Amino acid sequence: MTVMLAASALAAQQKRQRVIFFGDSITELGVREGGYVTRLNSLIGGAGRSDQFELIGAGVSGNKIYDLYLRMDQDVVEKKPDIVVLYIGVNDVWHKRSMGTGTDYGKFGKFYDAVVSKLEKNGAKVIVCTPAVIGERTDSSNELDGDLNLYSRWIREFSTKRSLPLVDLRKAFLDFNLVNNKENKEQGILTNDKVHLNAAGNALVAEEIWKALQKF
């Protein structure tokens, strides 16, 4: 009996934590070769912790926070994750201007809270990320900087209120661009098109998320 209990305890200790990355096209692309999820997996391997984490992508192009709310049962909850990395917000801001289908500020917070609450109720720990950029200029001249800052500030305050790990990609991207974007370009430093990540952007996101994930 003692041997069986010891074996059971060892198996439980060695079980990999299932991590689901829940988001939009940035995450959908993130699981491809060179994407941030794939790069993160390499960082985990380099730290000798491949046996501790299983990474799963759940990104869908065009998604906003209410899309995540509608599909989280099938795409996340049913997969029984230990950890969910919630990376959303770009389309909630961007699509208000480009398509008229974004998410108003008040509704964004309500849906975000509802998503996190349900994930936690189902036993998952949640890591939240601020949306990075819609344009890489560093002088606050990107058209949607104001709204993006507003939504990011809400996520920061929410993470503090709910004691959630925060990956502040908004700040990380601005800090990087202040050093590396001396010509104040709107794209081409961390993104291909002002939004979607290039190689450097994927590497930065992977590194920032790893800082939070390695604490688990």
C-alpha positions in Angstrom: 0.0 0.0 0.0 2.8 2.4 0.9 4.5 1.7 -2.5 1.3 2.3 -4.4 0.7 5.6 -2.6 4.3 6.7 -3.3 3.9 5.8 -7.0 0.7 7.7 -7.1 2.2 10.8 -5.5 5.1 10.6 -7.9 2.8 10.4 -10.9 0.8 13.4 -9.7 4.0 15.4 -9.2 5.2 14.6 -12.7 2.0 15.5 -14.4 2.5 18.2 -16.9 0.4 21.4 -16.4 -1.8 22.0 -19.4 -1.5 25.6 -20.6 -4.0 27.0 -23.1 -3.4 30.2 -24.9 -6.8 31.9 -25.5 -7.0 34.7 -28.0 -7.3 36.0 -31.5 -5.2 35.7 -34.7 -2.0 36.6 -32.9 -2.4 33.4 -30.9 -3.7 31.5 -33.9 -0.4 32.3 -35.6 1.5 31.8 -32.4 1.3 28.0 -32.6 3.0 27.9 -36.1 6.7 27.6 -36.7 8.4 30.7 -35.2 5.2 31.8 -33.4 5.3 32.9 -29.8 3.8 29.7 -28.4 6.3 27.6 -30.3 9.1 29.8 -29.1 7.9 29.6 -25.6 8.0 25.8 -25.8 11.6 26.1 -26.8 12.3 28.4 -23.8 10.7 25.8 -21.6 12.8 23.1 -23.1 15.9 25.2 -22.7 15.1 25.5 -19.0 14.8 21.8 -18.6 11.1 21.9 -17.9 9.5 20.3 -20.9 8.1 17.6 -18.7 6.2 20.2 -16.6 4.1 22.0 -19.3 1.9 21.1 -22.2 1.1 24.1 -24.4 -2.1 24.3 -26.5 -3.3 27.1 -28.7 -6.9 28.3 -28.8 -6.6 31.4 -31.0 -9.2 32.3 -33.7 -8.7 35.1 -36.2 -10.9 38.2 -35.6 -11.9 37.2 -32.1 -12.9 39.8 -29.5 -13.5 39.2 -25.8 -17.2 38.3 -26.3 -16.2 35.7 -28.9 -14.0 34.1 -26.3 -16.9 34.1 -23.9 -19.1 32.3 -26.4 -16.6 29.6 -27.3 -14.7 29.0 -24.1 -16.7 26.0 -23.0 -15.8 23.9 -26.1 -12.3 25.4 -26.8 -11.0 25.8 -23.3 -13.0 24.5 -20.3 -13.7 21.1 -21.8 -9.9 20.6 -22.2 -9.5 21.0 -18.5 -6.5 23.4 -18.4 -4.4 24.1 -15.4 -3.4 27.5 -16.7 -5.0 29.8 -19.2 -3.1 32.7 -20.8 -5.7 35.3 -21.8 -4.3 37.5 -24.6 -7.1 39.6 -26.1 -8.1 43.2 -26.8 -6.5 44.3 -30.1 -9.6 43.5 -32.1 -11.9 45.0 -29.4 -10.2 48.3 -30.1 -9.1 48.0 -33.7 -12.4 46.7 -35.1 -14.4 49.5 -33.6 -12.7 51.9 -36.1 -12.1 49.5 -39.0 -15.3 47.5 -39.0 -17.7 48.9 -36.5 -17.7 45.6 -34.6 -15.3 46.2 -31.7 -16.2 46.2 -28.0 -17.3 49.3 -26.1 -15.2 49.9 -23.0 -17.9 49.1 -20.5 -18.8 45.8 -22.2 -15.2 44.8 -22.6 -14.7 44.8 -18.8 -17.9 42.9 -18.1 -17.1 40.2 -20.6 -13.5 40.0 -19.5 -14.5 39.5 -15.9 -17.0 36.9 -16.9 -14.4 34.9 -18.9 -11.9 35.0 -16.0 -14.5 34.1 -13.4 -15.7 31.1 -15.3 -12.2 29.8 -16.0 -11.3 30.1 -12.3 -14.6 28.4 -11.3 -13.5 25.5 -13.5 -10.2 25.2 -11.7 -7.8 27.1 -14.1 -5.3 29.7 -13.0 -5.4 32.7 -15.3 -2.5 34.8 -16.6 -3.7 38.0 -18.3 -2.0 40.0 -21.0 -2.4 43.6 -22.1 -2.9 44.1 -25.9 0.5 45.2 -27.4 0.1 47.5 -30.3 -1.9 48.8 -33.2 1.0 50.7 -34.8 4.5 51.0 -33.4 5.2 54.7 -33.3 6.5 55.8 -30.0 5.2 59.4 -29.9 1.6 58.5 -29.1 0.6 59.3 -32.7 -0.8 55.8 -33.6 -4.5 56.4 -34.3 -5.7 54.0 -31.6 -3.2 54.6 -28.9 -5.7 56.3 -26.7 -8.2 53.4 -26.6 -5.5 50.8 -26.5 -4.0 52.5 -23.4 -7.4 52.7 -21.8 -8.2 49.0 -22.3 -4.7 48.1 -21.1 -5.1 50.2 -18.0 -8.3 48.4 -17.2 -6.6 45.0 -17.5 -3.7 46.1 -15.2 -6.2 47.3 -12.6 -8.3 44.1 -13.0 -5.2 42.0 -12.5 -4.3 43.8 -9.3 -7.9 43.6 -8.0 -8.1 39.9 -8.7 -4.5 39.0 -7.8 -3.8 37.7 -11.3 -0.4 37.4 -12.9 0.0 40.1 -15.5 2.0 40.1 -18.7 2.1 43.8 -19.7 2.8 43.5 -23.4 1.7 47.0 -24.0 4.5 48.3 -21.8 7.0 45.8 -23.1 6.4 46.7 -26.7 6.6 50.4 -26.1 9.8 50.0 -24.0 11.4 47.9 -26.8 10.4 50.4 -29.5 11.7 53.4 -27.6 15.1 51.8 -27.8 14.9 50.1 -31.2 12.5 52.3 -33.3 14.5 55.5 -33.5 12.9 56.4 -36.9 9.4 56.1 -35.3 8.2 53.7 -37.9 4.6 52.4 -37.6 5.5 48.8 -38.3 8.5 46.5 -39.0 10.1 46.5 -35.6 8.0 44.0 -33.7 5.1 43.6 -36.2 4.6 42.9 -39.9 1.6 45.1 -40.3 1.2 47.2 -37.1 -0.5 44.3 -35.3 0.7 40.8 -36.2 4.0 39.7 -34.8 7.2 39.3 -36.8 10.1 37.2 -35.5 11.3 39.8 -33.0 7.7 40.3 -31.8 7.1 36.6 -31.3 10.4 36.3 -29.4 9.5 39.2 -27.1 6.0 37.9 -26.3 7.4 34.4 -25.6 10.0 35.8 -23.3 7.5 38.0 -21.4 5.0 35.2 -20.9 7.8 32.8 -19.8 8.6 35.3 -17.0 5.1 34.7 -15.6 4.7 31.0 -16.5 8.0 29.8 -14.9 6.6 30.8 -11.5 4.1 28.0 -11.7 
